[in-house]
Amino acid sequence: MSRAFFYSNGTMINLGTFSGGGSSFATGINDNGQVAGYAYTATNEGDAFLYSSGTMKDLGTLPGGNTGSSGGSAAQGINDLGEVVGSSMTRSGATHAFFYSNGAMTDIGTLPGDTQSRAVGINGNSEVIGRSWNSGGPVSSFLYSDSQMLNLGIPSGGVDNLATGINNLGEIVGYYDTSGGIQRAYVETNGQIVDLASLLPAGSGWTLLEQATAINNFGQIVGFGLLSNGQSSAFLMTPTGVPVSPAPVPLPPAAWLFVSGLLGLTGIRRTRRG
């Protein structure tokens, strides 16, 4: 069986699982050492958890969402306020994004016309990103803030939009699938989606940035893409003027990318919400 763990100061701590349950999986951690994830109960149902001060709390599901081994809920993100987001089965059997705060799990719902949704990240301002779709239909990403769900849209030439991360400035990263089956990494700010590959300087050694997977509060972005030799590799993209310590060191074969050509991002950052 798999076990979620917490690693700190050279020690790996087993977070355990629910009483009588099976495997557990950690998916996020905040600056206070609280961990979010999901684990299986004694009835083989997967439920979201919040691990804090040595205790794993079962967050349960949205009303009517307990469906045994076919699913329950799963946490995908946590912020420093201890707010947790993820997805849960509903009474109808659909999967809906949830927002958990102060002991209550709220159904975020879906974008208009969709039936399924999943929350994948949350920042320190309680802004949530996620995905919404219909079975067999395209996937759209959303920003949920102040009880409002905003459709982030699908970039020109894309068929799906899959957001993956958000920082405290409201900058969002992710990737979109094209009709030709190619994935392209992007950053979204102030309603503008920018293809990260368009920010690469000439001679960068990269031919495609496929997925952006996270962004921090300095605007630094990580993900992976294809080098000019066809090899897949991780990258670190840093806006101009942001100090990096330690500085990114090229790892054979050029596993890290330090991009000074990201200057355009610094001028279009989203204004931080109050």
C-alpha positions in Angstrom: 0.0 0.0 0.0 1.1 3.6 -0.7 1.4 6.1 2.2 1.5 9.9 2.1 4.6 11.3 3.7 6.0 14.6 5.0 9.7 15.3 4.6 11.4 17.9 6.8 14.9 18.4 8.2 16.1 15.1 6.7 13.3 13.1 8.2 10.4 11.4 6.3 7.3 11.1 8.3 4.5 8.6 7.5 1.2 10.5 7.5 -0.7 7.2 7.7 -4.2 6.8 6.5 -7.8 6.8 7.8 -8.6 4.3 10.5 -8.9 0.8 8.9 -8.2 2.4 5.5 -5.7 1.6 2.7 -3.4 3.9 0.7 -3.0 7.6 1.1 -1.6 10.3 -1.2 -0.4 13.8 -0.4 -1.0 16.4 -3.1 -0.3 19.8 -1.5 1.4 21.5 1.4 1.2 25.1 2.8 3.8 27.3 4.6 2.3 26.1 8.0 3.1 22.5 7.3 -0.5 21.5 6.7 -0.9 18.8 4.1 -3.8 18.0 1.7 -4.5 14.9 -0.2 -6.7 11.9 -0.3 -6.8 8.5 1.4 -9.0 5.4 1.3 -11.4 4.6 4.1 -12.2 1.2 5.7 -15.0 0.9 3.1 -12.5 1.5 0.2 -13.8 4.9 -0.5 -11.4 7.6 -1.4 -11.9 10.8 0.7 -10.0 14.1 0.8 -8.0 14.8 3.9 -6.4 17.7 5.8 -3.3 16.7 7.8 -2.5 19.2 10.6 -0.7 18.9 13.9 -0.3 15.2 13.6 -3.9 14.5 12.8 -5.4 13.4 9.5 -9.0 14.8 9.1 -11.4 13.2 6.7 -13.1 16.1 4.8 -15.8 13.8 3.5 -17.7 14.6 0.3 -20.3 17.0 -1.0 -23.8 16.0 0.2 -24.8 12.6 -1.2 -21.4 12.1 -2.7 -20.3 8.8 -0.9 -20.1 6.2 -3.7 -17.9 3.6 -2.2 -14.9 2.3 -4.3 -16.0 4.3 -7.4 -15.0 7.5 -5.7 -15.6 10.0 -3.0 -13.5 13.1 -2.9 -9.8 14.1 -3.5 -8.0 17.3 -2.4 -5.7 18.9 -5.0 -4.5 22.1 -3.4 -4.2 24.0 -0.1 -3.3 27.6 0.8 -1.8 29.2 4.0 -5.2 29.8 5.4 -5.8 26.0 5.5 -8.4 26.3 2.7 -8.5 23.1 0.6 -9.8 22.6 -3.0 -10.3 19.5 -5.0 -13.2 17.4 -6.4 -16.0 15.3 -5.0 -18.7 13.1 -6.3 -22.2 14.6 -6.0 -25.6 13.1 -5.4 -26.2 12.8 -9.1 -22.9 10.9 -9.6 -21.2 13.8 -11.3 -17.8 15.2 -10.2 -17.8 18.8 -9.0 -15.1 21.1 -7.7 -15.2 21.9 -4.0 -13.9 24.6 -1.7 -13.3 23.6 1.9 -13.0 26.3 4.6 -13.8 26.5 8.3 -15.1 22.9 8.5 -17.5 23.3 5.5 -17.2 21.9 2.0 -18.8 24.1 -0.7 -19.8 22.9 -4.2 -18.2 25.3 -6.7 -20.3 24.0 -9.5 -19.4 24.1 -13.2 -19.2 26.6 -16.1 -22.6 27.1 -17.8 -23.6 24.1 -19.8 -21.1 21.7 -18.3 -21.7 18.8 -15.9 -18.3 18.0 -14.4 -15.6 20.1 -12.8 -12.4 19.8 -10.7 -10.5 22.4 -8.7 -6.7 22.0 -9.0 -5.2 25.0 -7.2 -5.8 27.9 -4.7 -3.7 30.9 -3.8 -3.4 33.0 -0.7 -6.3 35.2 -1.7 -8.7 32.2 -1.9 -8.8 32.4 -5.7 -9.4 28.9 -7.1 -8.4 27.5 -10.5 -9.9 24.4 -12.0 -11.4 22.7 -15.1 -15.0 22.2 -16.3 -16.3 19.9 -19.0 -19.0 17.7 -20.4 -18.4 14.0 -21.0 -16.7 13.7 -24.4 -16.6 17.5 -24.8 -13.8 20.1 -24.6 -12.2 21.0 -21.3 -12.3 24.7 -20.2 -10.4 26.2 -17.3 -11.9 28.6 -14.8 -11.0 31.1 -12.1 -13.3 31.1 -9.1 -13.2 34.2 -6.9 -15.8 35.9 -4.7 -18.3 33.2 -5.5 -18.0 33.9 -9.2 -16.7 31.5 -11.8 -14.8 33.0 -14.8 -14.2 31.0 -18.0 -10.6 31.4 -18.9 -11.4 30.4 -22.5 -9.5 28.3 -25.0 -6.6 29.9 -26.9 -6.9 30.3 -30.6 -6.1 26.9 -32.3 -6.7 25.0 -29.0 -9.3 22.4 -28.2 -8.8 22.1 -24.4 -7.4 24.5 -21.7 -5.9 22.9 -18.6 -4.9 25.3 -15.9 -2.3 23.9 -13.4 -1.2 26.6 -11.1 -1.9 30.1 -9.7 0.1 32.5 -7.6 -0.9 35.3 -5.2 -0.9 37.9 -8.0 -3.5 35.9 -9.8 -1.2 34.8 -12.6 -2.2 31.4 -13.9 -0.2 28.8 -15.8 -1.2 25.7 -17.6 -1.3 24.3 -21.1 -3.7 23.8 -24.0 -4.1 21.0 -26.5 -4.1 21.9 -30.2 -6.2 20.2 -32.9 -2.9 18.6 -34.1 -2.4 16.9 -30.7 0.4 19.2 -29.5 0.5 20.6 -26.0 1.6 24.2 -25.5 2.4 25.9 -22.2 0.9 29.3 -21.4 0.7 32.0 -18.7 -2.6 34.0 -18.2 -2.7 37.4 -16.6 -5.3 40.2 -16.8 -7.3 38.0 -19.1 -4.5 37.6 -21.7 -3.2 34.1 -22.5 0.4 34.2 -23.6 2.1 31.2 -25.2 5.4 30.7 -23.3 7.2 29.7 -26.4 6.6 33.1 -27.9 8.7 34.6 -25.1 11.8 32.5 -25.8 14.8 34.5 -27.1 16.4 33.5 -30.4 18.8 30.6 -30.0 17.3 29.4 -26.7 17.8 25.8 -27.7 14.1 25.0 -27.2 11.6 24.1 -29.9 8.5 23.8 -27.7 7.4 24.4 -24.1 4.7 21.8 -23.6 3.4 22.2 -20.1 3.7 24.8 -17.4 3.0 23.1 -14.1 3.5 25.8 -11.4 4.2 29.5 -10.8 5.4 31.2 -7.7 4.9 34.7 -6.3 8.0 35.9 -8.1 6.5 34.9 -11.4 8.9 32.1 -11.9 7.4 29.2 -13.9 8.4 25.6 -14.1 7.3 22.9 -16.6 8.7 20.8 -19.3 9.2 20.9 -23.1 11.3 19.8 -26.0 14.9 20.8 -26.7 16.1 21.4 -30.3 17.6 17.9 -30.2 14.2 16.4 -29.6 14.8 15.5 -26.0 12.2 16.2 -23.3 13.5 18.3 -20.4 12.3 20.4 -17.4 12.6 24.2 -17.5 12.6 27.1 -15.1 11.5 30.4 -16.6 12.3 33.6 -14.7 11.1 37.2 -15.4 13.7 39.8 -16.0 14.9 41.5 -12.8 13.9 38.6 -10.4 16.9 37.4 -8.4 17.3 33.6 -8.2 19.2 32.0 -5.3 20.8 29.7 -6.0 21.0 30.7 -9.7 19.7 28.0 -12.1 22.6 25.8 -13.2 22.4 24.1 -16.6 22.2 20.4 -16.0 23.3 18.1 -18.9 21.6 18.0 -21.2 20.4 21.6 -20.5 17.7 20.5 -18.0 17.1 24.0 -16.7 16.2 27.1 -18.7 17.0 30.6 -17.4 15.1 33.0 -19.7 15.9 36.7 -19.6 13.4 37.2 -22.5 10.4 37.1 -20.2 10.4 40.9 -19.8 6.9 41.2 -21.4 5.3 39.4 -18.4 6.4 42.0 -15.9 4.4 44.7 -17.6 1.1 42.8 -17.7 0.8 41.3 -14.3 -2.7 41.1 -12.8 -3.5 43.6 -10.1 -3.7 41.8 -6.8 -7.2 41.5 -5.5 -8.0 42.8 -2.0 
